[in-house]
Amino acid sequence: MPPRFSATAARSVVSLVLTAGTPQPPGASWDGRGVNLSVFSRHAERVEWCLFDASGQNEIARLPLPARDGDFWHGYLEGAAPGLVYGLRVHGPYAPGEGHRFNPHKLLIDPYARELRGAFRWNDAVFGHTIGESSVVATPDTRDSAPYVPRSVVAAPIVASSLPRPPRPRIPWTDTVVYEMHVKGYSMRHPSIPEHQRGTLAALAHADLIAYWRDLGITTIEWMPVASFIDEQDLARHGLTDYWGYNPIAPLAIHAPYLSTGHAREMVDTVDRLHAAGLEVVLDVVLNHTAETGADGPTLSLRGLDNASYYQLHEGDKARYVDHSGCGNTLDPGQPAVIALFHAALRYWACEIGVDGFRFDLATLLGRWETGRFDANAPLWRTIAADPDLCDLKLIAEPWDASPHGTALGAFPAPIREWNGRFRDDVRRFWRGDACSRGALATRLAGSSDVFGHGGRTPGMGVNFVTCHDGFTLADLTAYAVKHNEANPYGGKDGSDDNLSANGGHEGETDDAAVRAERRRRRLAMLCTLALSRGVPMLLAGDELSRTQRGNNNAFCQDNDLSWIHWQALGDPLLDLRACVAAALRLRRSLRFFRVDAFFSGVPPAGAATDADVRWFEPDGRELDASAWNDVSQRGLGVLFTDPPNEAGALERLFLAMNPGDATLAFRLPAPPGTRAWRIVLDSDDAGIASATASTIPCGSLLDLVPGQLLALVSASSRE
């Protein structure tokens, strides 16, 4: 056993004698004179504060926390300071059938730690139970896990600049365009980023990237998880890593490889640079499960601190974990200790790092706390609503999980927005050319009233997307009919088999010019549909450059060129779709009806006496009636949007002509009252945008649209 109370070894502290300290705040906190440590554990019998030397290699003392108030164990170490390296060991019953898995031989990460030191390594010693025995009845493993587990570090306060921080942009939801990206993969191949900064948060403050996002029309950058995570054991066996970051071990600690400087200030500086440029940052947070997985998983933190208090366990068999995350365990969002940890993490990222909001991974699990069914009034949502620093941030839910109850799309309380999976599916079906898909597409274009048209909700409650990190990229959606996950170690069994994709007649890459041109048209058409729908648009980073994962729809373990963005596509006439994205988003900003957060009424808007705010057309110019929506012989669709008069007294109109089929279709341009001609402003068959000097086209004219083509036209009197 390491020596106790070794004053000569612990050179950074005046004394190794603990005083009582205070139960709040939880975790390790420095007050300028020493460090207070408070640890929650309802069922523990003793909690030890394990000190290490500065290298983190040598454990030099184990100090039992001397005081307990309720369920908080605490102590104060005078003379200790930021940089102190430590871990926790917790004594208590090892009784899996009762939900308890205490094992003081396992060094534990402080869940409130803001910094970790050292890398996690897989070894049998990290398991709390004896390997080879059933984890339900196994005896506790007595090997010390310290050589293989990261240490917690008392973090220094984030040093404030002499200048005030830039204010949050606070972009209205009606003007928001989200851009989902992976922190590492975005910059690993970017030619402007210095080598030592590639793959880090510092890279994302580069002026070239900021200019790129602004030119594209992005307002809000959504970062995939940046909190500390580890590789799954099965991936490590195959020489792979957890690339996406949804395997967390410390919700308040920045993943060390993402920091080129090793200091949290790097993330603060990047956020400040983005704020100064008018860009927001939304952070993807994983609060529903941890990397400790199921009963056969390692003991790294919460399992050893108080398994029965932090995790959902099966009633009648508390040795088994409820696994509604699909990752082996599910944190219990009905436990005050769990909510306190969540709340502390959100406040750290928002109030100290400065992010503008959060995307909650598998957010339905954060509302399943009593009956298992989703509760819009669950404790976490109430906690956020009551916190003035959190309640007005951008909050986005992934509204599904792996539980038997599945999705809760449309059920989250305001002000939480939701990823609209129905938009993704219906847009894919339509542009694949599926029969009877026109009605569903119309509903998505108009704001998904079937999902959000209740309880005072609006189209802006939905975050629309066609692709995200999970699944096919946009390029692969048009190039692969089936998934190709051979690079993953699961024999092709991982990833969804229902991708709603099409390959244009050839699976994968091809030199066929006609196939490649049609794929490009369909990509552009889906991007335009996304930009010109009511709701909040979200793009997947790299789709504007036709990024491919070569048919892999579950690249969570591919930290390599398969997942990283390849910037050589810039300027490629077939792959570079930026002109389309930028033009579509400019059009969205210029026309007011895309920034009106209300559902269409089907009647004339104020100031337009004779024309409904939205009308739907067959390609031949006839308005659709009820029976036409189910006509299996028709694929093409036209839609006419009309807005109230602008400042000059002119009505603003936009007509979309869409041909998702496999044959050329002739579209007749409508002739709404007061409109004599149209001008093409977007064309998925012509680099995505028509010339600003394009001549007008009279109403009633016929335009031929080839397969996969979308045209957007404004009335000649409309603003561009």
N, C-alpha and C positions, 0 to 999 in steps of 0.2 A: 504494500500500500504506500502511496506517496507520502512524504513527510507532511505533518500538519504544523501550521503556524510557524513556518520558516521565514523569519524576518529577513535573513540575509539573502534568500533566493528571491523574495518578492521585493525587488529593489524600488519599484514604483510606488509603494505604499509605506506610510509611516508606521502602521501597526496592522497586524493581522487579527486583531480582536474586533469582533463585530458588536455594534450596539444595535438597539432594536430597530431604528429606522421607522419608516411609515409604510402602510399598505398601498398607498397611492402615490404616483401612478404605477401601474404594473410595468415590469421590465426593469432595465438598469438605467438610472438617470443620474447625471452629474449636476451638483449644485454649486460648484466652484471650490468646495472644500473636500468633497468625497463623493462616493457613489452609493446610491440607495438601490437595493434590488428587492423587487416584490414579485412573487410567483404564486399563481393560482393553482391550488390543488385541494379539492374537497376531501379526497380519500387517502391522501398521503399520510405517512407516519413521521417522516423526516425529509427535509430538503437540504441538499448540500450545494454550496456555491464553490465550484472548482476553479481555482486560479491557475493560469499557465504563464510561463515566461513570455517575453515579447515575441519570440519566434513562433509561439503556439505549439511547440513540439513537446515541451516538458511540463507536466502537471506538478505544481509546486505546493499546493495546499488544497484541502477540502474543509470548508467552513460551514458547519450546520447553521442554517438561518435561525436566529435566536427567538424570534417572535412570531406569533400567529394571531391575526384578527380575522375571525370568521374563516373564510376559505383562502385567505392570503397569508403566505409565509414571507417574512421580510427581515432584512438586516441592512446595516449601514457600515460601510468600510471607509473610515476617515483616511484622507490622504490619497485615495484612489482617484484616478483621472481618466479622461478619454484615452483610448488605446489599450485599456486593460482587457486582456484576453481571458475568457472564462467559458465555462459550461455548467450544466446542471446535472446532478444525480439525485434521484428521488427514491426513497424507501417506502414500501407499502406492500400490501398483499399481492401475490402473484396467483390470481384465481380467475382464469379466462372465462369460466362458466358464470361468474358473477360480474364480468365486465372489467376486471382489474388485471393490468399487465405491468405492474411496477417491477423494475429491475435496476438496482443501483449500479450494476456493472456496465450499464449503457450510458455513455455521455450524451446529454440531451442539448439540443439547440434551444435557446430562449426564443419563444415565438414572437417576442417583442423586439428582438435584436434588429438594429438598423445596419449592421455590418457583420459579415462573416469572414473568417480567415481560414484558408486551407480548402482543399478540394475534397469532395466526398469520394470514397473508393469502396466498391463492393467487396465485402468479405463476410464470411459466416459470422464473424463477431458482431456485426451490426444488428443481428436478429436477437430479439429478446427471448425467444424460445429455442430449444435445442433442435438443430437441423436434423431431419430424418424422423422426428417424432411428429405426431399430429399436433398442430398448433392449438388444438382445443384442450388436450390433456398433457402437453409437453411440459417437461421441467424447464425452469428458467436457465438460460445459457449464462455461464459465469465468466466468459472471456470479456476483457475490457475492450469496448468499441472505440475508445478515444483515438487510436492511431488512424481511424478511417472516417471520422466524422468532422465536419467543419466546426471551428470554435466560434462562439459569439464574441463580439468586440463592443466595448462601450464606445459609442460613436461620439465624435466631437460635434459640437453645434455647427450647423452650416454657417460659415462666416458670411455675414452680410456685406455686400458691396458698399462702398462709400456713396454710391448713387442709389436712389430709390428704384425698386424693380419696376419694369414696365407694367402697366395695368393689363388685366385680362382683356382680350378683344371683345368678349361677350357678344358674339355674333348671333343674331336672332336665328331661331330654328328655320324660319322661312327662307333665310339666305344661306343656310349651312350646306356644305358639300363635304362629306366625310371621305377620307382616303386611308384605307387599312393597309398597314405595312408591318414587316418584320424588321426589328431594329438592326439586326446583324446583316441579314441577307440583302437589305436595300443598298448598302454602301460597299459591300465586299469587292465588287468589280467596277466601282465608279472611278473613272480616270482622274477626276479632279481631287479626290480625297487622298490626303497623305497616307502612306502605307501604314503607319503606326496607329492611325485613327480609324481605319476601315473596320466595319463591324461594331462600332461603338456609338454611344450616345453623342459624343463630341462630333462625330461625322455629320450628324443630322442638323447641326447648326451651320454647315457650310453655305456660303453665299450662293453657290451655284445651285444647290438643292432648293434653297428658299425661293430663288428666282424661278426655278422649274415648276414648283408647286403653284406659285402665284400666277404664272403664265397659263398654267393648265386650268385654273379656276377653282382650285382647292381652297377651302377655308379651315378645315379641321383635320388634323393628322391623328389617326388612331393607331397607337402602338400596341402590338401584341405583347404578351406579358414580359415585364422587366424585373419582377420580383424573383428572388433566388430560387433556382430549381435544380433538380438532379436528373441524371439519365436513368431510365428504367433498367432493371437488371437484365431483362431479356435483350434489350438493345445493346447493352455493354458486352454481352456474350458474343454478339455478332459484329462487334466493332463499330456500332452506330451510336448516335447520340440523340437526346431529346431536343430537337431543333426548335419546335414551336414554343416550349416553355410552360406547358400546362401540367407540370409535375412539381408543385411548389413545396418548399421546405421552410421558408421564412417570409411571411407576407409583407414585412416592412423593410427588408434588405434588398438593395439593388443587386441584380445578378452580376457578380464581380467581372466576368469577361466583357461586359458591356461598358466598362469604365476604363478608358485609356489612361486615366490619371490615378485610378484607384480611390477617388474621392466622390462622394455624393454631390459635391458642388458642381461637378461636370454636368449632371442631369439638370440641376438648377440653371446653370448658364445656358444650356441648350434650350430649355423652356423659355427663358428670358429672351433669347435671340428670336425665337419663333413669335413670341408675343410682340416684340418690337416690330416685327414684319407683318403683324395683323393676323397671325395664324394661331389657332388653338391646338391644344394637345389633349386627347382623350386616352386614358390608360385602360387596357384590358386587364381586369383583376380576376384571379381564380380563388374564390372564397368557399367553394362548395366541397372540396376534397383536398387531401394532401398526398405527398409522395410516399407516405407510410403504407399505402394500399390496403389490402385485406388482412385477414388473420395470419397469413403466411408472410406478411411484409416485414420490413425492418422497424426497429424502434429508434426513432431519430429525435422526436420532440413530443408532440401532444399525446401519443400513445403511452409514453413513459411518464408524462406529467400527470395525467388523469384521464385515462382512456374512456372511462364510463361517463365523464362529464363533457368531453369534447365530441365524441362520435355517436352517431345513431347506431344502436345495436338492436338485434332482433329480440323482440319480447319472447321470453321463455327459453331463449338460447343466446345469452349475451356473449358467448364466444364468437358469434358470427356477426359480421358487419352488414348493415344495410348498404347496398351498392346501387344507388340510383344515379351515380355519376358515370358509371362504366369504368371507373378507375380503382375499384376495390373498396372504397369507403365513402361515407358521406358525413360531413360535419353537421352537427345538430343546431339548426338556427333558432331553436326554442330555448337554448341554454344561455343565461346571462353572460357567462364567461366567453362563449363563442361570439355573441353580439359585441361584447366589449372589445375583443380582438379585432373583429371586422371594423368596428368604429374607429379604433386607434389607427388601423392601416389606412383607411380612407382619409382620415384627417392628416396623417403624415404626408401622403402623396399630394393632397389638395392644398393644405395650408403651409407646408414647409417646402416641398418640392415645387408646388405651384401649378399642377396640372389643372385642366379646365373641366374635367369630368371623367366618367368611368363607363366602360362596357363590362357588364357582369356576365362572366362565363356561366353557362347552365343556370341562369338566374332563377328559374322556377324552383330549384332546390333551396334557394334562400327564402322561399315562401312556403315550403312544405315543413311545417313544424309541429303539428298536432295530429291531424287525421291522415296526413300524407297527401291530402289534396291541396292545391295551391290556394294560399290565403293572401289576398291583396292588402290585408291589414296586418301582415306578419311583423314581428318585432324589428327586423332590420329596416323595413320601409318606414315604420314609425320613428325609428331612431334617426334616419336620414332626414325625414320631414321636420323633425324637431331641432335639427342642427342648422343654424343660419348660415354656417360656412359651407354646408354641403347641399342644402335643399335647392339652391338655384343654379347648381352646376349642370352640365350636360350629363344626363344619366340614361344609359342605353342597356336594355336587357336582351340577352339571348333567351327567348321564351320557350325553351324546350329542354328536355333532359332524357335520361335513360330509364326513368321510372315507368311503372305500368300506366300512370296517368298522362304521360307524354307531354303534349304541348299546352301552354296557357296563353297562346297568342291572342292579344286583345284584352287580356285580363289584368294587366299591371296598372297600378295606381298612377295618376298624374303626380309629378311631372315626368315619369319614366317613359322613355320612348322604347320601341321594340323592333328588333330585326324582323322584317316581314318576309318570312320564308315562302308565303304564298305568292308574293310578287316574283321572287326568283323562279319558282316552278312554273308559273303561268306565262311569264315572258319567255322562258326557255321552250315551253310547249308550242307557243304561237310561232316563234321564229324557227322552230324545227319543222313547222308546217303541219302540225297535228290537226285533225278534223275537229270541228266544234270547239275550237279554242278561242274564237273571237270574243265571245261574251266574257270569258275570264280575263282576257287582256284588257277589255274595255273597263272592267271593274278596277283593275290595277292602275291603269292610266288615270282614272278618276279619283284615286285615293283610297281604294280598298274599304268602301263603306260597309261591306259585309263583315269586316274585322273590327273596324274602329268607329263605325257609325252608331254608337250607343253611349249613354252615360256622359254626354257632353264632350266626347272625344272628337278629334279632328283628323284629317289626313296626315298632319304633321306628327302624329303619334307613331307613325310607321317609318322605319328606316329601310328604304327600298334598296335592293341589291340584286345583281344577277350572279355574281361570284363573290366568294370570300376566301379566306385562307384555307378553309376546309372544303375540299372537293376539287373539281376541274378548274383550271384557269379559263379565261375567256377564249384564248386561242385553242386550248384543248377541247373546249366545249364544241367547237366547230370542226375538229380534226379527228376525234376519236369517238366511236360508237360505244366502246366498252372501256373499262379501266385497264391500266397496265401497271400493276403495282409489283412487278417482279423484283424491283430493287429493295423492297421491304422484306423482312424475314418471316412472312406469314403465309407463304405459298399462294399468294393472290387472293386470300380469303378476307383481307382487311379492306376497308373502304366501301362506300355504297355501290350497289349494283344498279341503282336507279338514278342515272345522271341526267336524263332528259337531253341527251346530246345527239349529234349526228356528224358524220364524217364527210359528207358531200360525195360519197361514192368511192372513197379510198381511205383506208385506215392509216392514220399517222401522216408523217411528212410525205410530200409528193412534189414532183417537178411539173405536174400537170397545171399549166397556166390557168385554164378555165376553172379547175377546182379551187386553186388558190385564190382566184379573184372572187369566186362566190363566197368562200369562207370569210374573206375580208369584208365583203358587203354585209354578211350576217353579223359579224362582230360589231361593225359600225352601227348597224341597225339596232342591236341590243343596247349599245351605249347611248344612242339617241333616245331610245324608249325610256331608259333609266333617267336621263336628264330631263325629259319632257313629261314626266308623270308627277302628279301631286303626291306629296310626301317628301321625306328627306333622302336624297340620293347618296349612296355609298359606293365608291369604286375600290376595287382591289388593286393595290400598287403593282405596276408592271403590266396590267391588262392593256394600257395605252401603248405599250411596246410589244404587244402580242407575245408576252412571256409564256413559255411552254414548260411543263414538267413531264413532257413526253408521255402523257396519258396517265401519270400517277395522280390519283385523286386523294391520296392520304400521305402526303410527303412530310409528316410530322417528324420523321427520323432522318431526313435527308439534309444534313447541314453541309451542302456542297453545291456544285454548279447546277444540279437539278432544280434547286429551290432559289438560288440567288438570282438577282436581276442582272440581265446581260445588256449593258448599255450600248453595245455595238448596233442594236436595232435602230438607234437614233438616225433619222434620215432615210431609212430603208423604205422604198415606195410601197411595199406590201405590208410591212410589219409595224411601221410607225403610224399610230392612229391619233397622235396628239392633236392634230388639226381638228379632227372630228370632236374630240372631247372638249377642247377649248371653245370651239364654235357653238356646240350644243349648250354648254354652260353659260356662254355669253347670251345666247338666245333666251335661256331660262331667266337670266337676270333682267333682261330687257322687257320681258312681257309680264305684266302684273299677275295674270291668272295663275302662274306657277308659284307666286309668292303669297297667294291668298290661302290661308289655312282654313278652308271650309270645303264642304262637299258641293259638287255641282247640283243645281236644282232642276235643270231641264226646262227652265222658263227664262225669258229674257232678263239679262242683268239690268241694273238700274241705268237708265239713260239709253237703253237699246230696246225700242218699243216692239220690234217685230222678230227678233232672232233669239233663240234659246242660247244659254251659256255653253251648251255642248250638244252636238248632233252627230249621228253616226251614219255612214254612207257605205253602200255597195260600190265596187269599182265603177259601175256604169252610171253612178250619180243618184240612184234611188236611195231614199232614206230607209234604214233597216226597220222592219216591223218585228213583232214578237216572234214570228215563226222563222224569220231569217237567221236569228242567232244560232239556231240548231241545224242550219243547212250544211250537210256534210260535204256538199260539192263546192262550197265557197271557202277560200282561204283569205283573200284580200280584204282589207278594211280601211276605210277613211274616217277621219274624225275632224270635226270643225269646232274649235274653241273660240268663243267670243267674250270679250271683256268689256266693262263699261267704258265710255268715252275717255280718252286721255286728256291731258291738259289743253291740247289744241282742239278738242271737241270731236276727234275722230275715233271711231270704234277700232279696237285692236282685235285682229283675227289671226288664227293660226290653223292651217290645214295640214294634217299628216296623211300621207298616202303610203300604205304598207303592203308589200307583197311577200309573204313568207313561203309561198308555194314553189313548185318546181317548173313553172311555165310563166312566160311573159304575160302580164296583165295590163290592159289599157284602163287608166283611171280618168274619169271626167271631172274636171275641176268644178266645184260648186259655185253658185252665183247668189250669195247672200245679199240681202238688201243693202245698197250703198257701196257694194264692192264691184268693181269692173274688171280688175286684173289682179294677178298674183305674181310674187317674186320668189324664186327658190332660194332658200337660205341654208339648207342642209341637204346633202345627197350622199347616201352611203355607197353610191357607185362612182363618185367623183371626188376622191380624196376627202370625203366627209363634208365639204363646205363648197358651196357655189361662190362664184365671184361676186363681190359686193356691187359690181357694176352690171350684173346680169340684167337682161331686158325683161320687161314684164310679159306675162302670159295671160291672155284674155280668159275670163270666166267661161266655162263650158268647153274649154279646150281638152283634147285627149292627150294624155301622157302615157307612154309605154314604160312600165316598170319591169325590170328583169328579176329573176328569182333572188330573194334576199335583199331587195332594194327598199329603202325608206326615203321618202322625200318630205321635207318640211317647207312649207310655203307660207309667207305672210301676205296679207292683203297689201296692195301697193301703197296704201296710206299709213300702214303700221310702221312703228319704229323698228329698227334692226337691233 
